[in-house]
Amino acid sequence: YIEDVFLKKLIKFKKKIFITFPDSKIKKYTYQKFYNHVISAIQILNFYKVKKGEKISIIFYNQVEFLIFYFACLFRGFVAVPINPDLSSKEIDFIVKNSKSRFVFFSSTIEFKIKKKPLKNNFYLKVNTFDEFFRRFKLDNKIKMKTINVNLHDEAVIIYTSGTTGNPKGVVLTHLNLLSDAKAISEWFKFNNNTKTLCVLPLFHNNGQITTLLAPLYAGGSTVITVGKTNIMNFWHITKKYKITWTSVMASILSILNSLPFEKKNNSLKAILCGGQVLTSSLQKKFEHRFKVPVFEGYGLTETTSFACINDYPKKRRITGSIGKPL
């Protein structure tokens, strides 16, 4: 399961940068440093006596606090329920109740959206920064923890999708779902330990979690994570500064990049994966002609974890206008 993959990479790459946040004060986390934070989060969850299989809502933007609690859930067999922080108070409350989440970790920036009277036996925990939050508990994160048997078919995350009618629907994904798609994408595009992805899509949904996080992790790579659309203006600057090799976007982002006066700064970016919206051949041709970066169109949905089909790699094997072959 996910912890097995992470620990194998940790043994090899302890001092290697795993994730980078250009927008935060603490910008870089090595595999070891990030792992230490996840262990600290597990200590907090143990303090509350969280049981395997219990649901934990996590409501953050693209920041390290999201990832710390997300991996803590995956490592210990808790079920992560990522929630879009831009939803209304009513929508957030619905998902928390519908998922039967007992614990809700949320960013201090959205405190005004959180219900003042949570249900009985529910814990709502506000987090400003993780370090500050952990210090409140005065726990010893060096204590050896009991082994938890997490199986491939255990529930890992519940991602809520808008669907077409009524309230959002919770899509249940297992550890095997996450690993299968991460492995497929990683191997399809020949990711390796030099792969560095740029995550511009939200972590609360499956593309951010799989394509630009777990897929590079599977190969021992690293990820640079930005706060979505606010960094589109800096897309080429970030790509150059951090030597990004892969990213995943929607067609609308390609359109925005086409409309801006900024040009590509270097040649590190090998390709872009694109899905979630219709990619017209005219947009694809215009983008590729201008920036000399191939775009690989694919198709997926929450129920298939992320990409289910995608074009062949390398670019000479693509078929423009097709969503490609099943992964």
N, C-alpha and C positions, 0 to 999 in steps of 0.2 A: 504494500500500500504506500501512500505518499511519504510517510516517515522513512520507510526503507530506502526509497529513492533519495530523499534528502540526506540521510546519514551516509550513504555511499559516496555522495558528492562531497559531503563535509570532510570525510576522511582524506579525500584527494586534494580538496581546495580550501582548507580552513581559512587561509589568509586572503583568498581571492574575493574581489567585490562581487556580491550576489545581487544586491539591488541598490539603485541610486535614485535619489529624489532631488532633482535640480531646484525645486521650489522650497525646500525645507532647510532649517538651520543645520541639522545633522544630515548631510547629503548622502553619505555612503555607509553601507553595512556589508561587512564581509560575511561569508557563510557562517563563521564562528560567532561573530557578534550578533547576527540575526537569530541564530539558533539559541543563544543565551537569552535573548528577549522572549522567544517562544516558550522556553522553559519557565521563565518568570511568569508568563501569562498562565501556564498550566498550574503553577503553584497557587495563583489567585483562584482559578476554577476549582482546584482541590480544596481550598479554604472554604468555598461555598458548597463543598460536597456534591459537585455536579456528577451525575451518573452517565455512563456510556449510553448513547442514543438520545440523550436529552437535547432539545433544540436551543440554539443560542443565536439570537439576532445580533448582527453587527452592522452599524449604520455610520459609515465614514465615507469621505471622499477618497481619492487616490492618494492615500497617505500610509505611513508605516504601521500605524495603529490597526488599520484594517487587516493588513497582512499578518501581523502578530497574532491576533485573535483567530483569524482564518486558519493559519497553520496549527495553532494550538488545538483547535477543534479537530482538524484532520489527524493530528498525531495521537489524540486520545480517544477517538471514537465518538466525540460529540458531533452533532449535526449543525453545520453553519447555515444560517439563514441571512444572506447578504441582502440589505435593503437600500434602495436608492434614496440618498439623503435629500434629494430634491422633491420627493413626494410630499403631499400634504399631511398634516397631522392625522387626519381621518384615515388616509390610505396606509400610513405607517402603522397605525393602531390596528387596522384590519389584518395586515400581514402578521403582526406579532401574535394576535389572537388566533388567526386561522392556522398558523404553523404550530401553535401551542408552545411558543417559546417561553422558557422559564427565566431566561436571562437575556437582557438587552444591554449591549455595550454601545454607547453612542457618542458622537463627537460633541464637544461642548458648544460648537457653533450652531447646532440645531436643537439646543435645549428647549427653545420656545415651541417646538413641534411635539415634544414628548408629553403624553398624558400625565396630568398631575396625580391622578389616583390609579395606579396600576392595579392589576388583579391581585388577589391574595396569592401568596407564594411566588410572585414574580419579582425579580430584582432588576431595577433599572439603574445602570451604573454609568455616570458621566465621565468621559475621559478627555482631558485637555491634551496632555502629552503622556505617552505610556510611562516614561521614567518617573514623572511626578505621580502618576496613578499608582504605580507599583510601590513607591516609597510609603504610601499611606498604610500598607498592610504589614510592613516590617516583617517580611517573611525571609526565610533562609532558602535561597534558590539552589543551594548545594546539597540539599537533602535528597537522597536517592528515592526515586518514585517507584511505585509498584508497576509491574508490567501490565499493560492492557492489551488484550487480544483483539486487534482490529482486523476484520476479514474483508476481502475484496468486494464481497456483495453487501457489505454494510452501507447504510445511507451515509453520504458524506456531506452533501449540500442540498438545500432546497432553494431553487431560484424562481422567483415569481415573474411570470410573463403576463403581459396585458391581455393576450388572447384577443378575441373579437367581440365578446359580449360580457357584460356583468363585471364582477370583481376580478382582480388578478388571480391566476391559477398557479399553484405551487408545483413546480417540476422537480421531482426527487431524482437525484443523481447519486450513484454509488462511487466508491473508490475505484472500482474497475472502469466505470464510465470515464472518470477523470483521467486515469492512467492510460486507457486505450486511445483516447483522442490526443492526449499530449504526446504519447509515443508515436502515433501515426503521423502527426504533423511534423514532429522532430525528425523522424526518419525520412519522410516524403521529401522534405526540403534540405536534408543532409545537415541539420544543425550539429554543431560540435562545441567543444569547450571554449572556443573563441567566438561563438555566437553571442551577439549583444542585441537584444530586441528593444524596441521603443514601444512602451505601452501608453497610448493616448486615449484609448477607449476605457470606459468605466470598469473598475474592478468588481462592482456589484453584479455584473452580468458575465456570461460565460466566455465571451471572446477575450476580455481582459484577463480572466483567470487562466484560461487554457493556452491560447495562441501565443501570448507574449509573457507568460509567467511559468506555467508548468511545463510547456514544451521546451523552452530553453533550459529549465532546471533539469529535465530528463537527460539533456545532453551535457550538463555541467557548465552551461553558459550563464549569462547574467542579463538583467533587465534594468532599463532606465524608465522610471514611471513619472508621468507628468499629470497635471490636473487638467485633463481633457482639452476642450476647445480653447481655453485661455492660452495655450502654448502653440496653437497652430501658426501664429505669426512668427514664432521662433523655431519652427519645425526644422528648417535646414541648418540653422545655427546649432541646435541641439544635436542633430545628426552628425555634424562635423565635430563638435566638441567632444562627444562621447563615442565617436567612431561606431555609430549604429550600423548593424548589418542587415537587420530585418525589422519590419513593423507590420501592423495589421490595422486597416482603416475601413471606413465606409466610403462609398462613392462620393458622398457630399463633401468629404474632406479633400479628396482629390480635386474636386471642382473648386474648392476654396483656394487650394495651393496653386491651381492654374490661374486664378484671378488675381493673385498677389504679385507684386513686382519683384519678389525675392527669388534669387536663383540658387541652384544647388551649390554647396560649398566644397564638397569633396566626393570621392568615389567609393566610400565605404559601404553605402547602402546597396545590397545585392538585389533586393526585390521587395515588393509590397504585396501582402495578401489582402484581398478585398472581398467583402460580403455584406449582407444585411440590407442592401438596397440594390436596385437595378443599376448595373454598370453599362452605360451605352458605349458602343464601339467608338463613337466620335470622341467621347471624353477620354477613353483609354488611349486612343491613338494620339490625341493632342498632348496628354500628360507624358506619355512615353517618348514622343518626339522631342518635347522640350527638355525633359529632365534625364532622359536616357536611363530610366529605371523601369524594369519590367513589372507589370502588375499581373498577379495570378488571381483570377476570379474564382470564387467558390460559393457554396451554398450550405447553410446549416440552420439549425433552430435550437432553442433551449433544450428541447426533448432529445436532441442528438448530441448534447453536451457542448458542441461548438460546430466546427466544420464537419459536414458529412460527405460532401463532394468537393473536389478542388482540381484545378488544372494541373497537368503534368509539368514536372520540373526536369531539366532546365527549360528556358523560354522557347527554344526551337520546337519543343514538343507540345506547346500550348495550342488550343483552338479558340481563337477569339470569338466571343459571343456564347461560349459554352460555360457551364458551371463545372465541367470536368468530370472526373471519374469518382466513384465511391471510394472513400478512404478505407 
